[in-house]
């Protein structure tokens, strides 16, 4: 199977209170490209927020090959990864080496966190890092050894109970994420993804394209509730099989995401209503009368199930007057 997808004031570590902070990589809000060579000349990150932003830039700008393991509800799976940049467009490949044959390909550009202050924030990663800092507590841990490389631990804890936290181990030399764990409300790791080898990480000697500024689509429904900080992103999927009647929207706070699917019930094979588990994600399915028709509403994401339930149940249809 192959999937193609578009592709998501800090807490200062006591270790660096006496050291002037490194300058952030400034990017104009209307920028169309980012020159990855700027990372080579940039000052080393010192605060937790700077480490997080650097890891996001590194994920776009480094070419590499790697081997990894994923430890989750279904056990341990191994995979190989690669990332490269060609003509300003990123290309990522992942192929599982055990279990059901599965491969994924991602072609993308640097995205934007839309809907925040009318697009006043700079493109992701700078804008995402600033927005994440409003809804999570970022703190630095010590150094560890991951994949035979020096790694700095970064703890990301939510400031409310509406989202999961993460723990990242970042490569000191490049900023690339060597290991990450998804943490549930109790702080327990529900999934861990770790590189076992990182081969020849190379900084791209050129530019990466940035998505243009876009306005989220107008929809016939109204979301009655979303966790604070989540905004609609200009990513949508329409099903050609059903005449474009199945729509998909993505909402993000810069770190966590949830997807919403709305479709008429007629002409589709309906899903069973209720709460379903999909790996570390959950999906809520509702069959409701909206806009004079029976519709299927699906809300899914790596978030607490009660959040997805509340989003699905608070959805309403706009009246013609509104």
C-alpha positions in Angstrom: 0.0 0.0 0.0 1.3 3.5 -0.8 -0.1 6.7 0.6 0.8 10.2 -0.7 0.2 12.9 1.8 0.7 16.7 2.1 2.1 17.3 4.8 2.5 19.9 12.6 7.9 33.0 26.1 9.1 29.3 26.5 10.0 27.5 29.7 13.7 28.2 30.2 15.9 25.3 31.3 17.7 26.2 34.5 20.9 25.1 32.9 20.8 28.1 30.5 19.4 31.0 32.6 22.8 32.7 32.7 23.4 32.4 28.9 21.9 34.8 26.3 19.3 32.9 24.2 20.1 32.0 20.6 18.3 34.1 17.9 15.3 32.4 16.3 15.4 31.8 12.5 13.3 34.7 11.3 11.0 34.1 8.3 8.6 36.6 6.8 4.9 35.7 7.0 4.6 35.8 3.2 7.9 33.9 2.5 7.7 31.4 -0.3 11.0 29.5 0.4 13.4 28.8 3.2 17.2 28.5 2.6 18.3 25.4 4.5 21.9 26.7 4.6 20.8 29.2 7.2 20.8 26.3 9.7 24.5 25.9 9.4 25.2 29.4 10.4 22.5 29.6 13.1 23.5 29.7 16.8 23.1 26.5 18.7 19.7 26.2 20.5 19.7 26.7 24.2 16.2 27.0 25.5 13.6 24.2 25.2 11.6 26.3 22.7 14.6 26.9 20.5 15.4 23.1 20.5 11.8 22.4 19.4 11.9 24.9 16.6 15.3 23.6 15.4 14.0 20.1 15.3 11.2 21.2 13.0 13.5 23.0 10.6 15.9 20.0 10.7 13.0 17.7 9.7 12.6 19.7 6.5 16.2 20.4 5.6 18.2 17.3 6.2 18.6 14.4 3.8 19.2 11.1 5.4 18.7 7.3 5.5 17.7 5.6 8.7 16.5 2.4 10.3 13.9 2.5 13.1 11.6 0.6 15.4 8.1 1.4 16.4 6.8 0.1 19.7 3.0 0.3 20.1 -0.1 -1.6 21.0 0.6 -4.1 18.2 4.1 -4.9 19.4 7.4 -4.0 17.8 7.8 -3.3 14.1 10.9 -2.3 12.2 11.2 0.0 9.2 13.6 1.9 6.9 13.3 5.6 6.3 14.7 8.1 3.9 14.2 11.9 3.4 15.5 14.1 0.5 14.8 17.4 -1.1 14.5 17.9 -4.9 13.6 21.2 -6.6 12.4 22.6 -3.3 10.0 19.7 -2.6 10.5 17.2 0.1 10.3 13.4 -0.4 10.0 11.0 2.5 9.8 7.2 2.2 9.0 4.7 4.9 8.9 0.9 4.4 8.0 -1.6 7.1 10.3 -4.7 7.2 8.0 -7.0 9.1 4.3 -7.7 9.5 1.9 -6.8 6.6 3.8 -5.3 3.7 3.3 -1.5 3.9 5.1 1.5 2.4 4.4 5.2 2.5 5.5 8.1 0.4 5.2 11.7 1.4 5.8 14.7 -1.0 5.4 18.0 0.7 6.6 21.5 1.3 7.0 23.5 4.5 3.5 24.0 5.8 1.8 26.8 7.7 -0.2 26.9 10.9 -3.2 28.7 9.5 -6.0 30.5 11.3 -3.7 32.0 14.0 -3.9 35.8 14.3 -5.2 36.0 10.7 -2.0 34.5 9.4 0.3 36.9 11.3 2.6 34.2 12.5 5.5 33.2 10.2 5.4 29.8 8.5 5.9 26.6 10.3 8.2 25.8 12.0 8.7 29.2 13.5 4.9 29.9 13.8 4.2 26.4 15.1 6.8 26.6 17.8 5.4 29.9 19.1 1.8 28.5 19.0 2.8 25.3 20.7 4.5 27.2 23.5 1.0 28.8 24.4 -0.6 25.4 25.0 2.3 23.1 26.2 5.0 23.4 28.8 8.4 22.7 27.1 11.4 21.7 29.3 14.8 20.3 28.7 16.2 17.1 30.1 19.7 15.8 30.1 21.8 14.3 27.3 21.4 10.6 26.4 22.8 8.3 23.7 20.4 7.2 21.0 21.4 5.4 17.8 25.1 5.9 18.8 24.6 9.7 18.7 24.4 12.4 21.4 20.7 13.3 22.0 19.1 16.0 24.1 15.7 15.2 25.7 12.8 17.6 25.3 9.7 17.1 27.4 6.4 18.6 26.0 3.5 18.5 28.5 0.0 19.9 27.8 -1.3 22.8 29.9 -4.8 21.2 29.9 -6.3 17.8 29.7 -7.5 18.1 26.1 -4.3 16.8 24.4 -1.5 14.3 24.8 2.1 15.1 25.6 5.3 14.1 23.9 8.9 13.3 24.8 11.5 13.9 22.2 15.2 13.0 22.0 16.9 15.4 19.5 20.3 14.9 17.8 22.7 17.4 19.2 24.6 17.7 15.9 21.6 18.2 13.5 18.4 18.7 15.6 16.8 15.7 14.0 14.4 13.7 16.2 16.1 10.4 17.1 13.3 9.1 19.3 9.8 10.2 20.4 7.2 8.9 22.7 3.5 9.8 22.8 2.3 10.2 26.3 -1.4 9.8 27.4 -3.1 11.7 30.2 -1.3 9.7 32.9 2.1 10.3 31.4 2.4 6.7 30.1 4.1 6.1 26.8 1.5 4.6 24.4 3.8 4.6 21.4 7.5 5.0 21.0 9.3 5.6 17.7 13.1 5.3 17.7 15.9 5.4 15.1 18.4 2.6 15.6 20.8 4.0 13.0 21.0 7.4 11.2 23.1 7.2 8.0 24.8 10.3 6.5 22.6 13.2 7.6 23.3 15.9 5.1 22.1 19.5 5.2 20.3 20.4 1.9 22.4 23.0 0.1 19.4 24.9 -1.2 15.9 26.0 -0.6 12.6 24.3 0.4 9.3 25.6 -0.8 6.8 27.0 1.6 3.0 26.5 1.2 1.3 29.7 0.1 -1.1 31.4 2.6 -4.5 30.0 2.3 -7.9 30.6 3.9 -9.7 27.6 5.4 -12.7 26.5 3.4 -16.2 27.6 4.3 -18.3 24.6 5.5 -22.1 24.1 5.9 -21.5 22.9 9.4 -20.5 24.7 12.6 -18.1 23.2 15.2 -19.7 23.9 18.5 -16.5 23.2 20.4 -12.8 22.7 19.9 -10.0 22.6 22.4 -8.4 26.1 22.7 -5.6 26.6 20.2 -6.9 24.3 17.5 -7.6 26.0 14.2 -8.8 24.8 10.8 -6.0 24.0 8.3 -6.3 24.3 4.5 -6.1 20.6 4.0 -9.1 18.9 2.6 -10.0 15.6 0.9 -13.1 15.0 -1.2 -14.2 11.6 -2.3 -14.5 11.3 -6.1 -16.4 8.1 -5.6 -19.3 9.8 -4.0 -19.4 12.9 -6.1 -17.4 15.0 -3.6 -20.0 14.5 -0.9 -17.5 13.2 1.6 -15.5 16.1 3.0 -12.4 16.0 5.3 -11.1 18.8 7.5 -8.0 19.0 9.6 -7.6 21.0 12.8 -4.3 21.5 14.6 -2.7 23.3 17.5 0.8 23.0 15.9 1.6 19.7 17.6 -1.6 17.6 17.9 -4.2 17.2 15.1 -7.7 15.9 14.7 -9.5 15.0 11.5 -13.2 15.5 10.8 -15.1 13.6 8.1 -18.7 14.4 7.2 -20.7 12.5 4.6 -24.4 11.6 3.7 -25.2 8.1 4.9 -26.9 7.2 1.6 -24.5 5.8 -1.0 -21.8 4.8 1.5 -21.1 1.7 3.6 -21.7 3.1 7.1 -19.3 2.6 9.9 -20.6 1.3 13.3 -21.4 4.2 15.6 -19.4 4.5 18.7 -15.8 4.8 19.8 -13.1 2.8 17.9 -9.4 2.3 18.5 -7.0 2.6 15.5 -3.6 2.0 16.9 -2.7 4.9 19.2 -5.5 7.0 17.6 -9.2 6.9 18.4 -12.2 7.5 16.1 -15.7 8.5 17.1 -18.5 7.7 14.7 -21.9 9.3 14.9 -25.0 9.0 12.7 -27.0 12.2 12.9 -29.6 14.2 11.1 -27.9 17.4 9.9 -29.2 19.8 7.3 -32.2 17.7 6.7 -30.3 14.5 5.9 -28.8 11.5 7.8 -25.1 12.0 7.9 -22.1 10.2 9.2 -19.7 12.2 11.3 -16.2 10.8 12.1 -13.7 12.5 14.3 -10.3 10.9 14.8 -6.9 11.7 16.2 -4.2 10.9 18.7 -6.1 12.6 21.5 -8.1 11.7 24.6 -11.3 9.9 23.4 -13.6 12.3 25.5 -12.3 15.2 23.4 -13.2 13.5 20.1 -16.6 12.6 21.5 -17.3 16.2 22.5 -16.2 17.6 19.1 -18.5 15.1 17.3 -21.5 15.7 19.5 -21.2 19.5 19.3 -21.3 19.7 15.5 -24.3 21.5 14.1 -25.6 22.5 10.7 -25.6 26.2 9.8 -29.0 27.6 9.1 -29.6 29.2 5.6 -29.8 32.7 7.3 -26.3 32.3 8.9 
